[in-house]
Amino acid sequence: MERTAVLERFDVDRVRKDFPILTRTVNGKPLVYLDNGATTQKPRQVIDAIVNYYTQLNSNVHRGVHHLSQLATDAFEVTRRKLQPFINATHEHEIILTKGTTESINLVASCYGKAFVNTGDELIISAMEHHSNIVPWQILCEERGAILHVVPVNDAGELDMETYRSLLNERTKMVAMTYVSNALGTINPVKEIVALAHAVGAPVLLDAAQAIQHIAIDVQALDVDFLAFSGHKMYGPTGVGVLYGKEKWLNAMPPYQSGGEMIKEVTFAKTTYNELPFKFEAGTPNIEAGICLTHALDYITELGLDNIASYEYDLLKYATSQLLEIPGLRLVGTAKEKSSVISFLLDGVHPYDVGVILDKLGIAVRTGHHCTQPLMDRFNIPGTVRASIAMYNTREEMDILVAAVRRAATMLL
């Protein structure tokens, strides 16, 4: 899409006015926030909702008969109701509210693993996974005597799909892959990944932490079995996340934690578990975050994910082309299909040193291995400088980033 068409459909100046933090300065410079892959900033609508909860609604949810408890419960459940169409889940009770992507993945690894994974079974992940989608499956394999296979990536940071096909067989019990790489920005061919896994009878979990805020996701169209993502990466509060699971799998899995809410009846002889989704929501949740996630969903929905994606892609292309003109700069992750992330290195320079200089100039980026140490090892690098884009970033900010990286290169190379 031409830039003029993108701008006609997306008013970034209006969007920026909704994010109070974007008006502040860092080290005397206007803040240029490009660490959105780690967490996004929050619009005023979400911030105001947090204040409103504590001043008007604060009460524990579910089971309470008093007025505040009923108001808080209704507001909390609105989020679940809005999440269903947001990802096009078949049933509202397929939406489990968790602490975040990490807990969602751990829940599936623990509960699905107990029910379905045994000695000699095989699980498949990829070489570009976040540690949160590596370690839970390693632990499961160690506990159950299963085998963990890793799909390699090529020099561009794309999955080796031929190797993936060769690893799938009747012993495959789970495929767990990222939708969008947090370190490279690679968009994986998730529909094909799911279809190939289903051909051998294996379910698929997609880590959508870096996709949900950039790409419209339809879980029914993908036919994915599990989907995990976090509220704080989609302009919502920290401490809340989502696990979508197909009803048949959630009903077949044992509970993750035990305690209040996940029970139907308790006696010293036997406990019966609650219906979905409460079977997987033990204890008092992060009520404030759960309620306020609604306002982040509303904000994204109003703007339109297709509009957001087009605008962000325009920024990604522009910034990438400008950065590539800097002598000594190397991109890490050059997949044909990318979203939101630019990872790079300056020849012979540690990414931390670049990050410090950029910070002095008011630019927030992330440096290091980005919780993808095996991926960094594959490229034989200590880490990268990662600039991650959100819908409130601008071309002017991309120019500031490029000028700052040029300055860093002059100082360090």
N, C-alpha and C positions, 0 to 999 in steps of 0.2 A: 504494500500500500504506500502511495506517495505521502511524503511528510505533511503536505497541506491537508490531505484528506484525514490523516490521523489527528491533526490538531483541531480540525473542524469538529471532530467527534469527542474530543477529550480536552477539557479546559483545566490544564494543570495549575494555572494561577488560582482558580477557585478551589481546587483540591488542597493546595498548600495552605490556604487560609484556615482550613479545618485542623491543622496540625500545629499546635502552639509551640512545640519545641523547635520547629524549623526556623523560628525567628531569633533564636539565641546565637551567641557568638562563642567560639572556642579559641583560646589563645589570641583574642582580639580580632579574629576573622569570622565571617559568617559561616555557620555550620553547614558543611556539605556531608550529609549522612549517607554513606555508601556501605553500611554494614547490615543491610536488610536481610541477608541470608541468616544472620545470627538472631536478629529480632527486628520487627518493624516498629515504627513509631505509632502512636495512638491518636486517632482523631478526637476532636472535642466531644463528639457524640458519645464515644466510649468513656472518656474521662468523666463527663457529666453523669453518665449512668452509674459509675462507681460511687460517686458522691451521693447520688439519689438512693442507691441501695442502702448505704450505711445511715442515711438520715431519715429514710422513709419506710424501708422494708426489712431491715435487719432481723432475721429470725431463721431458725432451722427449718429445712424443707421436709415435706412428706410427713404424714401421720399426725401433724398438728391440727387441732380444731379451731384454734384462735385465729383472729383476723389476720395478723401479720404473717403467721405461718402459711396461711392459705394464699395470701398475696405473693409471698416469696416463692412458694411452690409453683403457682401459676406462671410467674415470670421465668422461673428456672426451666419449666417444661416447654415454654415457648421456644427456647433455643433448640431443643430436640426437634420440635415440630418444623422449625425453619431449616434445620440441617437436612431433613429428609428430602425436600425438593432441591435443595442446593446441590446435592450430589446425586439426586434422583434414586434414592434408596427405595426399595419396594415397600418396606414397612417402617414405621416410626420406631418400633422396638428393635430395629437393627442398628440403631444409633446408640453407642455406649459412650458416656462422657467419662473421660479419664483425666490424668494430670498433663498429658501431652503425648507426642509421638513415641517417646521412649517407653512410657508405661504401656501404651497401646501395643507396641511390638512385644514387649515382655509378657503381656497378658496372653497373647496368642501363642508365643513360644512355650509358655508354661502350661496353659490349659489344653491347647491342641496337642502339645507334645505328650502330656500325660495320657490323653485319650487315644492317640493314633500312631505315635512313633515308638518303634521297638528296635532291638538289636539288628543291625544290618540294613536298616532303612537308610535312605539317602535324602539329603536336603541340598538345595541349590541357592546360592547367593551370587553376587557379582563382585568384581574387584574394585568397583567404585563406591561400595556401600559405606555409609556413616557407621561409626563404631556401634551405634545403637541398633543397627541391623546386621551386625556381625556377632557381637559378644553373646547376645541371648541364644542364638542358634548354636554357637560353640558350646555353651553351657549345656544346652539340651542334648547335643550329640554326646558330650562327655557322660551325662547322666544316663542316657538311654542306649549307649553303644551304637549310635548312628554315625553316618559318614557325611561330612560337609564338603560339597564341591563348590568351586569358585569359577565363575565364567570370566575369562580375561578380557581386557580392553586393548584396543589398538593404539597406535601412537596419537591418533586424533582424540582419544578418549571415548570411543564408541565400543559398544558391546560386540564381542565376537559371537555372532549369532549361530555360526556353524558349530562352534564348540558347545553352545547352549543346547542345540538340537541333539548333539551326540551324547550329552550327559543325561538327557531325559530317558527314563525307562520305567518299568512297572514297579520298581522299588522306590521311585521318587515320591516322597510324602509331602513335600512343601517346596515352593519356589518363593523366595522373598527378595524383592528387587526395589530399588529406588525408581521413582517416576522421573525425577529430575535430580541430577547429581549436584550436591551442595558445593562441591569443590571445583567442578568443571562446567556446570551449566548444561551438560548433555541431557537432552530429552530422549529417553529410551522408548523403543517401539513396544509400548506396554500392551497394546491390543494383541500383537503377535505373540508376545511373551505369554500372555494368559491363554490364548488359543492353543499354543503348542503344549503347555503344561496340562491343560484339560484333556488333550488327546491321549495322554497316558494316565489320566485319572488323578492328577496332582492339583491341589488348590494353590492359589497364588495370593500372597500379601504384597501390596504396594505401599512403600513409604512415600507419602505424598506431601511431606513437610515442606518441600521446596517447589511444589507444583500447585497446591490448592489456591494460592494467592495470585497465580499467574495464568492458569489454564482452567477452562471450564471442564469439570470432570463429571461423567455420567457412569456410575458404577454398573448400571444395568447394561448399557451399551458395551462397556468393557468386559462385562461378565466376571469381574474380579470378585474374589471370595472375601478378602479383607482389605481395608484401606485405613491408613493411619495418618493423622496430621495434628498440628498444634495450633491453638488459638493465637499465640503471641507472634507467630510468623504471618498472620493474616489480619494484622491491625487490631487484634483483640488483646485481652489481658494474658499475663503469664499464669501458669498453674492450671490451665484447662486445655484438654485436647479431645480428640474424637477417635474412636475405633468404630468403623463400619464393618459388620460381618453379616454374611448371608445367614438367614434364620436357621437353616438346617445345620450349619456348623456351630452356631452359638448354642443351640439347643443340645447338641451332642457333646459339648465341652463342659467339664466341671468348673465350678467357680474359681476365681483367681484369688480372692481374699474372703475371709469370713468375718461376720460381725453383724451390726445393724444394717437394715435395709435389704440385704441380699437373702433374707430368710422369709419363709412364709409361716412356719411354726417351729418352735423349739421346745423339745422336752429333753430330759436327761437320757432318755432311751434313743431318741432319733430326732434329727432336724430335717425339715423339708425346705427346699430352696424356692426363692421367689421366681416369678415369671420374668421374662425378658422385658426391659433391659436391666431391671434392678438386680437380677442375679449376679451381675458383674460390677455393681456399684456399691460396694460395702462401705459403711461409715458415712460420716458427714462429708459431702463434697466441698469443693471450692465454690461456694454458692455465688459469691460476688462475681467471680470470673465466669461461671456458667451463665449467669443472667446477662452479663455485659457482652459476652460473645455474640448475643443476638444483634447488638448494635453494630458490631463489625460486619456481620453477615449482611445486614441491611445496607450498610455503607457500600460494600463491594457490589451488591446486587443492583443498587441504584445506578452506579457508574457503569456496570456491565463488564463482565470478565473479558469479553471479546474486545471491547474498547481498550481496556487496561492492557491486554496482551499486545495489541497492535501498537499502542503508544510505547510500551516498554521495549518492544522489539526494535522500533525506530531508534530509541536511545542506545540500545545494545550495539546495533550496526554502526551508528555514528561514532560512539566512543571507541569501539574496537578498531575501526579504520584509522582514527586519529592516533591511538596508542601505537599502532604498528609502524608509524612513521618515526618513532623514537629509536635512534641507534642503540643497539645492545638490549632491546626489550624482546622478550620471548613469551608468547602466549602458551599457556598450559591448558589444553582443552580446546580443540578446534573442530568439534563435531559439526556436521552439516545442520543438525537440528539442535538449537541451543535456546536457553531461556535465562535471562536476568543476571548471569554471572560472567565476570571477566577475571580470570586468574592469570597472573603474569609474574615474571622474574626479570630482574636486570642482571646481565651477565656477571657472575662472580660475586654478587652482592646478596647478603642474607636478607630475606624478606622483612625481618624485624626492623632492620635499619631503614628500609624504605618507609615502612609504616610509621616510624617515629617522625621522620621528616614530614610526611603527609599530615600527621596529627598537629605538628607545629603550625601548619598552614590551615588548620581548621577542618581537615578532611578525615572522616572516620572510615577506615577500611579494616579488614581483618587480615592478620598475618599468621602463618604457621601451617600446621597440617590439616586443620579444619575437621578434626576427628575422622580423618581418612588416612591414617598412617600407612596401611598397606598400599593404597593408591599412590602416595608419595614415593614409597619404596619402588613401585613399578616404574616410575619416571626417574628414579635415582636423584631425587631432590629433597631438601629438608622441609620444604613447604612452598607456599606461594603468597603473593599479595593478592587478596581477593576483594574486588569492588563488586558489590551486589546491588542491583538496581530495584527500585520500587516505583510505584505510580506517581509519587510526588517529586521525583527527581526531574531535572531539566537538562536541556542541551547546554545551557550556560554552566551548570555544575559539571557536566562532562568536560567542557573546555577548561574549567578550573582544575579538574583532576589531571588532565593531560599536561597542562602547564606545570603543575606541581611535580609530576613524574619526570618531566624533562629537567626540572631543577634538581631533583634527586639524582638523576643520571649524571648531570654535570658535576655534582658534588662527590659522587661515589664511584664513578667509573674511571 
